[in-house]
Amino acid sequence: MDSIRIRTDANCQRANLVPELSIGLVLVFAFLFLADFAFIGDVSVKLTVYGLAAIFYTIFAVLVLKGWQTGPAYRDFGWANRVTLLRGALTVTLATLAWFPDILSEVAWPFALTGLAILLLDGVDGAIARRSGFKSDFGARFDMELDALLIVVLCIALINLDKTGLWVLALGMMRYAFIIVGRLWPVLQLPLPESFRRKTVCVWQIATLMIAILPMVSVEFAFWTLALALVLLVYSFAVDTACLVRHRRSNISQNTDSQTRSAT
């Protein structure tokens, strides 16, 4: 009976998120309407854009519901998560437009500025979480996954604008590759401490990608700045990997020493 009650409470808590997530879908359609009003003329294209946005947002909402933690501390979605949800709605909007090169070329400036707004909001939700005391593993994961998704979206947009080649996807996919490798090499699943270097590289990635989207930026300039971003990213992941390996070896050494002292 207790297990059934726990599952029921968990389902109820997730159900309480549905109105919050529904507002996010409304925001996506509102953002697309602004682009629609200004740039999209063909009705069939409009329907395709809105339909793709609905699919993308549905996947996004399902993942949020799946990742939502349950318990007394998670009965309220919280304003920090609401700001992150706004970032999610903006990111889904960009993810939709990124697949339509003709539209994308017309909205390059608003597209890049929206990316900048998402980047600025990244600091707002964290500040709200710290001030309200409503910090959670879900909120941190929600925030981090949206950063990763935004990078992938910007990479796709650049490819569709013919600003760069498929190699730029390495910027967006490296984190996911790190996670996959971690499945095979568990040491990479150990928690990492907060790092100013890691945050700086992430901001540099996003800023470089946004700048490359702007119409006046040449293909050559985009190539070299993005190549530098990739080098910095590889360096950052190498440092984190080395840190995790050293930490693991240190723990093994300490455990071995402890067992030796106990045996003697």
N, C-alpha and C positions, 0 to 999 in steps of 0.2 A: 504493500500500500504506500509506503514512504517513497519508493522509487517511482511509482505512478504519479504521486503528488509532486515530486520534484520535476518530472518531465512535463507535467501539466503547467506548473509555475513557469518553467523555462519557455514553453510554447506561448504562454500568455505574455511574457516579457518581450518575446520576439514579435508577437502580434502588435504590441504597443508601438513598435517601431514603424509599422506600415504607414500610418499618417505622416510621419516624419519623412519617410522615403518617397511618399507620394508627392509631397511638396517639392522634393528634388526633381522629380520627373516634370512637374509643372515648370520649374525653373529652366530645365533643359529646353523645353518647347518654347518658352518665352525668349530665351537667348537665340534660338534658331529662328524665331519669328523676326527678330531684329535683322538677322542676316538675310532672311527670306524677303523682308520688306525692301531691303536696300539692293540686293544683288541677284536673287534667284527668280527667274521669270517663268521657266518651263514648269508646267503643272506636274508632269511625270517625274521630273527631277525633284520637285518639292516633296512629292509623296515618297520617293526613294529616300531622301534625306531624313524625313521625319520617321519613316519606318525603321531605318537603320539606327537612328537615335534611340527609338523605343527598345530595340533589341539590345543595344549596348547598355542602356540604363537598366534593363531588366536583369542582365547578367551581373552588373554592378550591385544592384539591390540584393540579389540572391546571395552574393558573396558577403555583403555586409551583414545580412541576417544570419548567415552561417557562422560568421566570425564573432558575432555579438556574444559577450560573456553574460552569464546569468547569475543571479544572487541578489541579496538585499542592496548591495552597493551599486547595482546596475539597473535599478528600476526607472531611472531618468536618463534620457539620452544625453543631456547636458549641452550647454552652450558651446563648449569647445568642439564637441563632435558635430554640432550643427554648423559651425563655421567650416569644419572639415567637409561636411556634406555639401556645402556651397561650393567648395573647391572641387568636390567630386562632380557636381552638376556642370561646372565650367569645363572640367577635363573631358567629360563625356561629350560635351558640345564640340570641343576641339577635335576629339577622336572621330566624331562623325564627319566634320568638315574636311578632315585630313585626307579622306578618300576621294574627294572631288576636286581634282586639280584646277578645273576652270573656275570654280567658286573660290577655291583657296587663293588663286592668284589675284582675285578681286578683293579679298578680305585679308590680305597678308598683314597689313598694319593692325587692324583690330584683332587678328589672330595672335600676333606677337604680344600686343598689349594685354590681351586676356591671359596669356601665359605669364606675363609680368604680374598681373593681379593675383593669379594663383600662387605665385612665388611669395608675394607680400603677405597674403593670407596665411601662408605656411607659418609665419611668425606670430600671427594673431591668435590662432587656435592654441598654440603652445602657451602663450602668455595667459590666455583665459584659463587654461587647465591649471597652470601653476597658481594663479591668483585665487581661483575657486576651490583649489584643493581636490579637484575631481580628475586626478591623473590615473590612468588605467593602462593595462597592457593592450587592451583593445584600441584605445585612443592612439597610443604610440604606433601600433601596427597599422591602423587606419591611415594615419598621417604618412608613414613610411611607404606604404603600398601606392598611395596616390602620387607621391614624388616619383616613384619608379615608373608608374603608368604614364605620367606627364612626359617623362624623358622618351619613352617609346613612341608616344603620339607625335612629339616634335620631330623625332627621327623619320617617321613615316611621312610626315608633311614635307620634310626636306627632300626625300626621295621622290615624292610625287610632283614636287616643283622642279625636279631635275637640277637641284642645287648640289647634290652629292650622290654617291653610289650606295649600294646595299651595305658596304662596309660600316657605314655610320650606325647601323643597327647594333653593332658591338657595344656602343655606348648604353643602349637601352637593355640589351639582353645579358650583359655581363653579370648583373646581380642575380638574375634567374639561373644562370649557369652556375654561379657560386652556390646557390641553394641546392641545385641538382647534385653537384659534386659533394655537397655536404651530406647527402643521403648515403653516398658510398664511403665517405671519409668523415665519420661523426665528429672529429675534432673541430670541423668548421661550423658545427651547430652550437658550439659553446657561445655564451653571451659575450658581446664586446662592450667595453666601456664607452661612454660618450666621447666623441673625438671632434675637436675643432677642425682638424685636417679633413676628416671625412665629410663634414658639413660643408666646408669650403669647396671641396672638389665637386660635391653635388650641386651647389649653387653655380659654380663655374660651368658645369655641364649645361644646366638649364639656360643660363644667361647666354652662353655661346650658341646654343641651338636657336633660341629666340632671335638673336641678332642675325643669324644666318638666314632666317626666313624673310627678313626685310627686303623689299625689292631692290634697293640701291646696293646691297651687299653682293659683291662679285663671287663667282664660283671659286676662284682662286683663294680669296680671303676666307670664304667659308671652309674650304678644304684645310688650310693650315691651322685655323683656330680650332676646328673640330678634331684635327689630328692631335693637337696639343692637349685637348680635353681628354682624348682617348689615352694618351700617354700618362696623364695625371691619374686617370681612373685605374689603369693597370698598376701604377705605382701604389695607389691607395689600397687596392685589393691585395697586392703583394705584402704590404706592411701588415694589414690585418691578418692575413694567413700566417705570416711569420710570428706575429704576436700570439695567435691561438696555439700554434705548434709549440712555442717556447713555454706558454702557460701549461700546456698539457704535460710536457716533459718535466717541468718544475714540480707539478703535482705528483707525477710518478716517482720522481726522485725523493720527494718529501715522504711519500707513503712507504717507499722502500727503506729509507732511513728510520722511520718510525717503527716498522716491523722488525728491523735489525736490532734496535734498542730494546724492543719488547722481548725479543728472543733471548737477549743477553741478560 
